[in-house]
Each structure stands twice: as structure tokens, then as C-alpha cells.
Amino acid sequence: MNILSNLLSQSTQKTPPKRQRRGIEIKSSHEIEIMRQSAKIVATVLKEISQLVQPGMTTADLDAHAERRIREMDATPSFKGYHGFPGSICSSINNEVVHGIPSPKKVIRAGDVLKVDTGAYYQGFHGDSCITIAVGKVTEDAAKLIKIAEESLYKGIEQVKAGNYLLDIAGAIEDHVKGNGFTVVEDFTGHGVGRNLHEEPSVFNFRTREMPNVKLRAGMTLAIEPILNAGSKVTRTLSDRWTAVTVDNSLSAQFEHTVLVTLTGYEILTDRSKV
């Protein structure tokens, strides 16, 4: 969707959202503890998928694994049924940018650049995260794209602390991406996350004056998710009304974490190294 359509539809949402709440929520210590658990579920599932995926599998296989594991951990898939989305994961391959629909017909092949995005709803709160997986041996250009995409996420996260601003995050991401010869997708951004999968504020990956430059406060929970293309930053949506692809068929990569703003910095709630 077009990033300028309205406030909340600027995030990487599955369809234009229904506004459920106004303003930016500050989570209590109890709510943050629940979010740690929902985020841990997401991190666990993505870590498992990164170890499970291999050529010959289908994206439907990964989706089935994600749904089963999320439910085994007493949560429900955040994405399944969200505005009609049919999967528990978004699985986007190569030139597919975001919101790829899992399918038994979509076979994963060696050399693919595979994005897997998933969320879990646990005791009233969501966790949300995305990884890009190099399937087998990929080209040097693809490997660099994946590397810079992940680095750009952490460049943005390093700017997170109470008193800093959203555009501190955006600027750090944009500078790292463009400094390495790639483009930032502007059609989608990150978002607040908590009681709702997508909340205010929109978390930009590039400098803009289109939205207020929100000051960060301790207790905010943000889904930070830079998306990089090897070629043009422009995307288009396929006839399935979900899958966004690059207009020039170039590769795309994405990483995302759910991050808590603290007084002194940040806590990465979906940290896969801790599961």
C-alpha cells in the first residue's frame, strides 16, 4: 500500500488497518513481561525455521511448522486471518518484498533469498519479527544485501533510548543502506506493536517530514523493520492483493525485531540468540 495513505497504513500491515486505538501506548512492567513471552515465542519459531529450511521444501511446509509451534507454546498466530491473510507467516522469496503468501506450490530452491516474517499473540499482546535466510549458497551480491539489511536493523536499534527520536532511527538506517549501495523501500515501514499487531507510531526507515518526529519514551514497544532492495526502491502488489515485489525484479531483504525502549537504551524482545 502507499506509505502516505494514512497514519497506521504506513507500517508493513497486511491490508489497510482498522484504527482501534489512538495515541502511543506506554506499556506497564506487567505488560512488558507478557510481551517478553510473546516475543520469545516468535524468536523461537524463527530460529527453528532458519535451521529447518532447505531446498525442496515449500513455503507451506514452513507455515505449517510455524503455526504448530506457536500453538504448542499457548499462543495464536498473529497473522493468520488478519484482514483475511491466510498464513501464519509471510514468506517472500527473492524479488518478493513483503507479504508473500505461503503455498504448497512455492518450492524453495538453493540460492534463494527467503524472507520469513511471523507474529504470536500471547495473553493479549503480540510479538513480531522477520529474518532473511540465504538458502544454500547464494551469490556474493545476495549475501551482501542480506548482510547490510541485518546491519541496518541494528544501526537503527542502536539509536533507541528514551529522549531520542524516531528519525534518529530512520537516519541511521538510511545512511547505512545508501552508503552500501542499496535502496530503502519507502512503501512500507515499521510500527508500534502491543495489544494490536500494528499500532502507532509508524517507524520510518528513511528521513521524512511527512509524519511527526516522535520523541521516544521508556515503555514504548516498536517493530523496527528495514527493507532493502538491490535495485529500485519502488514496489508493486501482485494480483493476490498481498505480495509486494520489486518493479525491476531485483532482490529484496528484510530484518525486523520487536524492541522495548528503556530509560538508558533498548531491549530486543525478539532476540533469537536468547532462545
N, C-alpha and C positions, 0 to 999 in steps of 0.2 A: 504494500500500500504506500501511498505517497506520504513521506515523513511530515509534510506540512498540513495534513488534513485536519488534525486536531490534537489536543494535548496528549492524550493517552495512546492514540493510534500511532504515535511516533516510536513506540517500542516494538520489539520483534514479536508482535502479537499475531495470532493465527487468523484473525479477522478483525475488522474494526470493533473495538470493545464496547460493552455497555458500561457506562460510568456508574460505579457502585458507591464510591466514596469520594469525598473532596478533600484536598489537602494532603500533606505528607505525614504519615504516621510515625511516631516515635515509639518503638517497642519497649515494653517493660522488661525487667530482668526475667520474669517468668515466661513471657512471650519469646524472648531471645533464646531461652533454654529449649523451648519447643522447636524453634527454628533450627537450632543446632542439630536436633534429631532428624527433622525433615531433610535438612541439607546433607546430613551423614548418609541417609538412605540414597539420595541422588548420587553422592560421591561413590558409594559402594557399587551401585549399578553401573556407573560409567567406568569405574576401574575394572569391573568384571568384563564388560563389553570390550574394553581395549585389549584384554588378554584373550578373549574368546574369538574375536573376529578373524576370519581367514578367507582366502579366495574360495569361491564356490558356494559360500553361504549367501542367503538372501537377506535383504533388509527386514523382511517379515520375521525371519529367524531371530534377529536381534530385538525386534519389537516384542516378540513373544517372551523372550528371556527377561526383558526389562519389566514387562507387566507382571510376570510371575514373581520376580524378586521383590518388586515394590509391594505387592500384596502380601507376600510372605513376611515382610517387615511391618505389617499392620498399617500400611499407608495405601492410598489410592493414586493412580497415575494422574498427574495434574493436566496433562494434555488431552487424554482420551475423552472425546465428547465435547471438548472446549470449543464452543461455537461450531460444533459439528466435526471437528478434526477426528479422523478415525483411528489414529495410532497413539501409543504410549510414548513413542519417541518421534522426533523429526529426524529423518535420515537423508542427508543431502550429499550427493556424490559429484565430485569434480566441478563442473560448471554450475551445478545447483548451489545456490547461495544459502537459502534457508527454507524451512517448512516442507522439505521433501516427505512424501507420504510413504510409509513402509509398504512393501509389496512383495509377494512371493515370486513375482516376475522380475524383480530388480536384483540381479545377481552381482555380488561384489567380486571384483577382479583384482589380480595383482597389479600394483601400480596406481590404484585408485586413491584419491584424496577423499576420505569419508568423514563427514561431519555428523555427530550424534548429539542431539540435544534432548534432555528429558527433565521432568519435574516430578516431585512427590508431594502429596497433600497429607499431612500428618497432624492430627489433633488440632485442626483449624488453621494450619499455616503451611505455606508452600516453600519448597527449596527448588532451585532452578540452576542448571549448569549445562555447558556444552564442551565437547572436545573435538579435535580434528585428529584423525588417525591415518597415518601412512600405511596403506595395506601392502605388505611385502616391500619390494624395492621400488621406490618412486624416483622420478627424475630429480636432478640437482635443483632445478627451478622450483619444483613442487616442494622439495624438502626445505628450501629457503623460505618459501611462502608460509609453510606451517610453522617454522621456527620464529619468524618475525611476528606472525599472528599471536603466538603464545607470549612472546616477549612484550608485545604491545599491551596485552591484557595486564601484565604485571607492572608495566610502566604506568598504566592508569591507576592500578590499585595502590601503588606507592604514593600517590597524591591524596589518598583517602585519610582524612582525620578531621575531627571537629574544628571548624574555623576555616577550612579550605572551601573551595567552591567546585561546582560541577564542571566548570570549564577548565579547572586545573587538571581534572581527569582527561577531559576531551583533548586539551592541548598536548599533554604528554603522549597520548595515543597517536594523535595525528602526526606529531613530529617524528615519532619513531617509524611509523608506517611509511610516510613520504620520504623520509631520509634513507630508506632502504629500497626505494623504487617501486613501491606498491601503492594502490589506491584504497581509500576508506569508503566503504559502501555508506551512502547517506540516506538511503531509503528506509533503513531500519536502525534502531538504537536500542540501548539498554533501558532499564526501567526500575522503579521500586518494586519490591516483592514482599509478601507477608500474608495477610488474610486473603488477599486476592493475588492471583498469579501475576497480574500486571497492575501496578499502582503508580501513582505519581511519586517522584518526578521522572521525566524522561532523562536518560543518562546518555548524552551525546558522545560520539567518538571523534568529533571534529568541532572546531570553533564555529560558533554561530551566534547571531543576535536575534534569532527567531524566537527564543524562549528565555524566560528569566534565568539568570545565573544564580542558582540556589546555593545558599550557604549550608555546608554540611553540619549536622548536629549529631551528637552521640545518640545512638539508638536507632538511627536510620538503617534500613537494610536495602541494599542496592544490588541489582543484577547488572554487572558490568560485562559487556559482550562486544568487543570489536570484531568487525567482519572485514576482511581484506580481499581484494581481487588482484590478480596478476596483471589484468588489463584495465579496461574501462570500469569506472565505479558504477555505471548505470546497470539497472536490473530490469527484468520484465517478469510477469507472472504467467505461468502456463495455463492452459485451459482447465486444469483441475482446480483452479482458483486458489491454490495453496503454494505450489512450488515456485519459488523465485529463482531465476537463472541469470547468468551474465549475458549481456546483449551481444558480446563478441566471442562467446564460447570459451573465455579464459577461465582458469582455475580460481576457486574461492576457498578461503579458510576462515574458521571462526573458533574462538575460545570464550568461555563465559564462566564466571564464578558468582555465587551469592556472597556478598561482603557486608559485614557489620561495621558501621562507623563507630569508633570509640573516641574517648577524650584525647588519647595520645596517638591514635593511628587507626588500625583496622584489624579485623579478624576475618580470615577467609573461611566461611562456614562450609563450603563445599570442597575443602582441601582433600584431594584423593590420597595424599601421602599419609594421612592420619587414619585411614580405614584399612 
